[in-house]
Amino acid sequence: MDQRTLKPITETKYLSVENAWRYRAIMRFFYISVQQYRLWLHKEDVFEHLRREAAFQDYTLELCLQDLEALREWRNLNAVQDTAKVSTYQQFVNKQYRYQMTEYAIEIERMTLRLENLFIEGSSLDPTLLERIKEALRRLPEMLTSDTNVLGGWWQQLSHDFQRLNQDYQDYLRDWSSARAEELMKTKSFLLYKEKLVDYLRHFIKELQHHSQEIEGLLRQVTPEMQATLWQRLTHYEMSIPRVDAEQLRAEDVYTNLQGKYQSLHRFFQGSAARESEVETILTMTNEIIRRITRYAAGILEMSSQYTSRREEYRKIATLFQQQPTLDAAHQLASQVFGLGGYRHFAGDLVRETESIHRSVYEEPPLFHRLTPRVRQYREKMLKTAIPDRQAEQQAMREQVLAQRRQEQAVLMNCLQQGEIAFETLGVIDPSVRRSLLTWLSRGLQEQGGIAITEHGLKFRLANPGETRRCRLESSDGSLEMPAYVLDFNVTAEDTRMG
């Protein structure tokens, strides 16, 4: 921060001193005169204007001169001696001054007008600003080679549209997130324009999603070289404008300011690695407002329906009962209007033949439920049944499993060629043999050194000679691609100790 940021602003002192009402009236008259291109005023002009107001009936010319001098000391007014109509020495000594507003004072008074009309003007969500920003960014490559004055006008329009978009959406969403809006949403009068507000927000969301994607694509096409060229040419344009305080304007400050504005535009639509874009924030906040509006509206309608008189409904029902020809017909109508007078629920493990909701209960099969006495001494009779002898079946199953194991062992022994099994030379094998081989392979992979033992007591070493060489293990039910492992069964006692 430099000294300009840290020093006090004396020009705003007239807004909060003891006689602020007099100073503010004088400054407002000067501001209106500036808008009408009356840049210089005499004390008599100010005095005559103030005397027209009821609050200044006791105001004097001497007091007016004191107020003007106080404003001049606070640098709100510039004073120049008017010597055009001086004809005597006495008139020259009395120093007739003309007064003019300073630039600071004009901006301060403009700010006070903005504050006074803050809740009168209101804010809005204008989708046309997005479209204008998109069209301006589309012309960026063309602007880099155009005349400097054309480039400056293009940038000022783009900056103004982006500033308006940023400020308007913040003001509008802030208003609908305030406590005052919360109270408004709880009133019945809010229902009258609820749909209009929701349509307005949804239209803005739709336009924002459409244009923001195109703007994001255009920003991605701008290279760092194009950005540097843009900032340099705009800095040259700003420095070429004649100004009163041109000596205090530095090219480095202008360049940094332009760079910051462009990066703000970039972050607004694209975001950064640390946080999401401002567009995503707007969409989230707008959707949240729509949800709150809908929730409050539903609550208001529910509360209203609780206290609605149902006299007309009861009268209509009474008329329907009166029109029934017989008592039995009235009973049938009562069952439809009020439901059954008394009914029972029966629960059971009913297995339905269909899931249709239109099937009548009379079309369902009957459900039988056995009732038992409700006495403590009641016990279910236990049916005594003999335990069947399944020893023969178990023996047959055991023989079948052993025969299958012997067959697998015989096939595996046939696969042993010179004390090893190479997966790439097995050919087509049975799925049961493949299952046993893969089990042995898994054991070898789990053991340190690759030495494991089969369920038949045979030791083997797992090896993969080619390391990266692969093979295809074919079976009757499919093929398996795998490394060309080798199960070496020539394992000595020394190998076992080393493993």
N, C-alpha and C positions, 0 to 999 in steps of 0.2 A: 504494500500500500504506500502511496506517495502522500505528500503533505496536503494535496487537494482533497483527499479522502478523509483525512483526520481533522481538518480544521472545522470550526463551527460555521454555520451558514447564518450570517447576520441578517440577510435579506428576508428571512422568514420571521423575524422578531415581531413585526407588526401584527401577526396573526394571534399572538397570545399575551400581549401586554395589557395593562389596565384599561386603556382607551382603545382597545382593538376595534370596537364597533365603528369609531370615527375613521381610523386608518383604513379599515376594510372598505368603507363607503367611498373614500377618496380613491383608493387603488382600483376599485371596480369601475368608477367613472373614467379613470385614465385608460383602463383596459378597453372599455366600450369605445372610447374616442380613438384608440389605436386601430380597432377594427373598422372604424369609419375613416381611417387615414388622416385623422387630426393628431399629429404626432406631438405638437407643442401646445401647452395650455398655460394661461396666466392664473394667478391666484384668484382673480375676480371671476374667471370662468368656473373654477371649482366652487367658490363660495356661492355663486348664484344657483348652481345646480343643487347644492346640498340644502339650501334654504327652502327648496320646493318640498322637501320631505318633512313630515310632521315631527320626527325626532330631532330635527335641527332648527327648530324655531328660535331657540336661544343662542344659536351659534353666531359668533362674531368674526369679522375679517381678521382681527389680530390672532384669534385662536386658530383660524384656518392657516395663517402664515406659520404659526408655531408647528402645526401638524405637518405642513409641507417640509419645513426645515428638519423635523425629526425623521421623516421618510428619506430625505436627502442624506442625512447622516448614516442611516442604515443601508444606503446604496440601493434603495428602491427607485429613486428619482435622480435624474441628472438635471442640474440647474445651470442656465446660461443667462448672463445679464443682457437684457434687451435695451440696446442703445439706439434703436431706430427712431424712437419718438422722444428722445431726450433733447430738451431745448434750454434747460436751465441747469445751473450747478447743483441746486438743491435736488432736482430729479435724478441727477447722476449719483449723488451721495446716497440717496435712498435705495438705489440698486433695484430696479424693477427686473424681476427674473421671469424667464420662461422655463417650464418644467417638462421633462420627457421621461417615460418609463424606461428602465434598463431591461436588458435581455433576461436577466435573472427574474425580475419582477413579473415580466410577461409570462414566463413559464410557471411561476408560482401561482399567479392568478388563474392561469389556464388549468392548473391542477385543482384549485379550489372549485372551479366550475364543474370539473369532472366529478369531484367528491359530492357536490350538491346534487348532481343529476345521476348519481350512481344507481339509485333504485328506480329512477324514472326511465332512463334509456334502456336499461336491461341488456342482456347479452343473448346470443343465439348461436346455433350450430349451422353455419353456412357451408354446404358442400361445394359451392362454386369456387371457394378459395382453394380447395384441393385441386380442382380442375385447372385453375389458373397457375398454380404452382407446378403442376405436371407439364403444362404447355411451356412454361418458362424454362424448366429443366430440359425439355426436349430441344430448345433452341440454344442450349449452352455451347455446343461445339461451334455453331454459327457465330455466336457472340464473341468467342475468343479471337476471331479474325476480323471483327467489325470495327467501326470507328469507336474511339474512346468514349465520346459523349453518348453514343447509342448503348454501349456496354454499361455506362454508369446509370442511365435511365432504366435499363433492364434490371440491374441489380437492385436499385431502389424500389422498383415495383415488386420484385420477388421478396425482398426483405420486409416490405410493408404487408404483403399478403401473409407471409409466414408469421409475422408478429401478431396480426389480427387473428389468425387461426389459433395460435397458442394462447392468446389472452382470452378470446371468446369462449373456447371450450373450457378453460379453467374457471372462468366466471360462471358459466352456465351450469356446469356440473357441481361447482361449489354451492350454488344457490339451491340445487335440488338435493344436496347432502346436508343442508343446514337443519337446525332445530325448527326453524320457522316452516320449512317445507315438510318436516315430519308432522307437525301439528296440522298443516293443511291437508295432508293425505288421510288424516283420521276423520275429516268432516264429510258429511253427505254431499255438500256442494262440489267436492272434488270429483265425484262420479260423473258429473256433467261433461268434463273435458278430459277424463281419463283416457278414453280411446284415442282422442286426438293427440294427446301427449305421447302415448305409446307408438302410434303410427309415425309421429315426428322423429322420435328417437330411432325407430327401426329403419326409417328411410336414411337417416344420417349414418347409421352403422353400415347399411348396404353400400352407400356411396363411399364411405371411408375404406371399406375392405376392397372395393373395386379400384379406386384411385391410388391407394397406398401401395398396392402390389406393383402397379406400373411405375410409381415414383421410385420405389425401392430398386426396381430394375434399371431405371435411368441413372440412379446414383451409383450403382455398381459399374456402369460403363465409364464413369469419370475417373481417369487415371490420376495418380499423384502429380504427374507432369502437367496435366490440364489444370489441376487445382492450383499449383504454384503459379502458372501463367495467369490464371484468373485473379489471384490475390495481388500479384505484381502490377497488373494493368489497372485494377481498381484502386490500388494505392497511388499510382501515378495520376489517376483521374481525381481522387480526393485532394491530393497535394496541389493540383493545377487550379483548383477553385480559389479565387481571390477572397481572403477573409481578413477581418480586422485584427484578429489575434493569430495570424498565420505563423508568427515566430514561435509561439508556444506549441504548435502542432508538429509532432515528430512523425517521420515516415514509419519508424518501428512500431509506434503505438497504433497507427492506422492499419498496418499490416497485421498486427496481432488481433486487433478488433475484427477485421474482416475474416481472418482465419477462425476465430471463435464463433462468429455468426454462421459460417458454413458448416462447421463441425456440429453446432446445435441443430441445424437442419438435418444433417446426416444422422445424428443420434435419435432425432424425433421419429424418423421413418425406419431406420435400420437397427437402432439400439447398439449395444456394445457387448463385449464378452462378459462384463460384470453384471449387467442388468438388461432387462427387456426394453424394447422400444416404447416410445410414448404412445404410439398407435395401439399397442397391445394394452397399455394401461387405460386408454380411453375406452376401448371395447369392453374391458372388464368392468369399469365403473358404470358405463352406460347400461350394460346387461344387468348389473346389480340394481340400478335405479328402476329398471323395468320390472324386475322381480319384486322389489319393495312396493311399487305401485300396484301390481297385481295382487300381492298379499294383503295390502291394506284395503283394496277394493273388495276382495272376497270377504274380509272380516266385517266391513261395513254392511255388505249385503246380508251376511249371516245374522248380524245383530238386528238388522231391520226386520228380517223374516221372523225373528223370535217374538216380536211385539205386534206383528200384523194381526188384525182382527180376522177370525175365521168364521164370522157370522154368516156370510154369504154361502160358504161351503156347507155349513150345517143346514142352512135353509134348503139348499139344493138336495142334500141327502134326505131330509125329511119329506120333501116333495116326491122323491123317487119311492120311498116307502109307502106314501099315501096312494100312489098310483098302482101298487101291486093288487091284483084281483083277489088273491087268497092268502091265508096265513102261511101256507107252505111256501109260496113264492116269496113272501117277505123273509122267511127263514133262509131261503137260498140266497137272496140279495144280501142279507146280513153276513152270511159266510164269506161272500166275496168282498164286502166292504170292511168288516171287522175281523175276519178270519174265524177259525173254529173256536168255540167257547171253551172246550176242554179237550185235551188230547194227550197221548202218551208216546214216548219215544222208546223204541225197541232197538237194542244194539246187538250185533252179532257178526260173525265172520262170513258175511255174504259175498259170494263170488259172482259178480255180474257178468252176463254174457256180452254186454255191450256198454260203452261209455256214453251213449246218447242221453241227453238230458230231457228229451221229449218222450221217452218211454215211460208208460204209466206203471205205477206200483203193482197194479193187477196183472201186468204182463210179466213180472218177475217170477222166477221159480220160488217155491216155498222154502223158508228157512226153519229147520227144526232145532229146538233148544231144549235140552233135558233139564228139568227142574229137580232140585234136591231138597230134602226137608231142612228147615231152618232150626235145627236142634243141635246142641253141643255134642251129644253122644253119637251123632250120626257119623259113620265112617264108610268109606267106599270099600266094597268087597274086593279083596285081592284074588285075582285068578291065578291059581298055581299051575305053572307050565313047566315042563321038563326042559332041561338044557340040552339042546341037540348035540350029538357027537360029530364034530367036524374034523376029527383027526385024519380021516382018509383024504379029505379035500386039502388039508394043510400039507400032508405028505406029498400029494400030487403036485401042488403048487411049488413045494421045495424042490422036487425032482426037476420040474420044468425050469426053474431059475438056475439050478446047478448045471443042467444040460446047456442052457443058453450061455452060462459063463464058460463052460468047457469049449463050446463052439467058438466063442470070441477069442479064447486063449489060443486055440489051434490056428485060427486065422491070423492072429497077431504074430505067432511064432513063424508062420509062413512068410510074414513081411520082413523078418530078420534076415538080412543078407550080409554075410561076413561080419556079424555082430553089431549091425547098426540098421536103423530105419531112416531112410532119406525120403522126405515128403514129396520131393519133386519126381521120384521114380516109382511111386506106389501105383499109379494108374487109377482105374476105377475101383473103389472099395465100397463095402457095405456101410450104411449109416451107423450101425452099432460099433463097427471097427473105428470109424472116424471119431465117434464120441469118446472111445477109450484113448485113442491117440491124442486128442485134444486135452483130455484130463491129465495125461502124463506130461504134455507140453506145459500146461498150467503149473504143475508141480515143479518142473524144472525152472520155470521163470521166477517162481517165488523163492527158491532156495539160493543161498549165496554160493557162488561157484558153479551153479547150474547142475549140481549132482543131486539126484532124487532117486526114489525107489518106487516101483510099481506095487499094486496090490498083490502081485504074485511073488514078491520078494526079490525082483531083479533090479539091480542098480544100473543107472545110466547117467550119462552126461549130455546136457543140452548144448548144441553148438549151431552156429549159423555161419558157415564158411565164407559165403560171399558178402555177409553183412547186409548189403543193399539188394542182393539177388532175391527175386520173388518167384513163386510158383503158384500153380492152380491145383487144388486138391479136389478131384472129381469123385462124386458119389452118385448113387442112383436117384437121389432126391434133389440134386443141385450141385453147384461147384462153389469153392471157397478160395479166394485169392489171399495169399499169405506169404510171409518170408520163407525162404527155402531152408527150414530148420532140419537138423539131423539129430536123431537120438542114438548116441554111441553107448552100447552096452559093454564095451571092453574097458571096464573101470577097475583099477587095481586098488589095493588097500592103501597104498601111498597117495593115490589121487584122492581117496576119501578123506585122509588126514589133511591134506593141503586144502581141500574144499571146506 
